[in-house]
Amino acid sequence: MAKKLLASSARARRIVKNVRPTPDSEIDFSDIPPSTDEELKRAKRVVRVAKSFKYVPDSELDLSDIPEITDDEAKRARRVGRPATGNAKMLIAIRVAPRVLAGIRRAAAKQHKPYQTYIHELLEKAVSKRVA
């Protein structure tokens, strides 16, 4: 079975696919200063503390000492993420020839715009011409 790549975009998958790990024998560690005794003690302490933690499933967590949120706090709470404007754009995926995409990116760069915004404007103009 093929190894699953941990990349979320096509570009990242291509990069990951073409990357080979560098063996330690090819890495120059000579410019890295040796660790001090204090750094080694701290690293050992961190490892010891990390090993002492025990996994606790969510169902066993005691949340009784956390106070309930008040109505006033709920009113002051802010929504996280993009604002709900009512006219949110839809995320789609399309396939475009590399030559076409390169031309769109060049044209968008000349106008100092992100290429996705430029594509959106081109589509809006085309649709408005068809409807009118």
C-alpha positions in Angstrom: 0.0 0.0 0.0 1.3 3.5 -0.8 2.3 5.7 2.0 -0.2 8.5 2.8 1.1 12.0 2.3 0.3 14.5 5.0 -0.2 17.5 2.7 -3.4 19.4 2.3 -2.9 20.9 -1.1 -1.8 19.6 -4.5 1.3 21.8 -4.4 2.3 20.6 -1.0 1.8 17.0 -2.1 4.1 17.6 -5.1 6.7 19.1 -2.8 6.5 16.3 -0.2 6.6 13.7 -3.0 9.8 15.1 -4.3 11.6 15.7 -1.0 14.0 13.1 0.2 15.1 13.1 3.8 18.7 14.3 4.3 20.8 11.7 6.2 22.5 12.9 9.3 25.9 12.1 7.7 25.3 14.9 5.2 24.3 17.6 7.8 27.1 19.8 9.2 26.6 20.0 13.0 30.0 21.6 13.6 28.5 25.2 14.1 26.1 24.1 16.8 27.6 24.7 20.2 27.5 21.8 22.7 24.7 21.8 25.3 25.6 23.2 28.7 25.0 21.1 31.9 22.1 23.4 32.8 20.4 22.8 29.4 20.9 19.0 29.7 19.4 19.0 33.2 16.4 21.1 32.0 15.8 18.8 29.0 15.9 15.7 31.3 13.5 17.4 33.7 11.1 18.2 30.9 11.2 14.6 29.7 10.6 13.3 33.2 7.6 15.6 33.7 6.1 14.8 30.3 6.4 11.1 31.1 4.6 11.6 34.4 1.4 12.8 32.7 -1.4 10.3 32.3 -3.9 10.4 29.5 -7.4 11.1 30.7 -10.3 10.7 28.4 -12.8 13.6 28.1 -15.5 11.6 29.8 -13.4 11.4 33.0 -12.5 15.1 33.2 -13.8 17.0 36.2 -15.2 20.3 35.0 -17.2 21.0 38.1 -14.8 23.8 39.3 -15.4 25.8 36.1 -18.1 28.4 36.7 -21.0 28.7 34.3 -20.9 31.6 31.8 -23.2 34.5 32.8 -25.6 36.3 30.5 -23.4 39.4 30.6 -20.3 37.3 29.6 -22.3 35.7 26.8 -23.3 39.1 25.4 -19.7 40.3 25.4 -18.4 37.1 23.8 -17.0 37.6 20.3 -17.5 35.3 17.3 -14.2 33.8 16.1 -13.5 33.5 12.4 -14.8 35.3 9.3 -17.7 37.7 9.9 -21.1 36.4 8.9 -22.0 38.9 6.2 -24.8 37.1 4.5 -23.1 37.0 1.2 -20.2 34.6 1.9 -18.5 33.2 -1.1 -18.5 29.5 -1.8 -15.3 27.5 -1.9 -15.0 25.5 -5.2 -12.3 23.6 -7.0 -11.6 24.0 -10.7 -8.9 22.7 -13.0 -7.1 25.3 -15.1 -4.3 24.8 -17.6 -1.0 26.0 -16.1 -0.5 28.4 -19.0 -3.9 30.0 -18.3 -3.3 30.2 -14.6 0.1 31.8 -15.1 -1.4 34.5 -17.3 -4.1 35.2 -14.8 -1.5 35.5 -12.0 0.5 37.9 -14.1 -2.5 40.0 -14.9 -3.5 40.1 -11.2 0.0 41.0 -10.2 -0.1 44.0 -12.6 -3.2 45.2 -10.8 -1.8 44.4 -7.3 -4.6 42.0 -6.5 -4.7 38.4 -5.4 -5.3 36.2 -8.3 -8.4 34.6 -6.8 -9.9 38.1 -6.5 -9.0 38.8 -10.1 -10.7 35.5 -11.2 -13.8 36.5 -9.2 -13.9 39.8 -10.9 -13.5 38.3 -14.4 -16.3 35.8 -13.6 -18.6 38.6 -12.3 -18.1 40.6 -15.5 -18.8 37.6 -17.7 -22.0 36.7 -15.8 -23.2 40.3 -15.8 -22.7 40.5 -19.6 -24.7 37.3 -20.1 -27.5 38.3 -17.9 -27.8 41.9 -19.3 
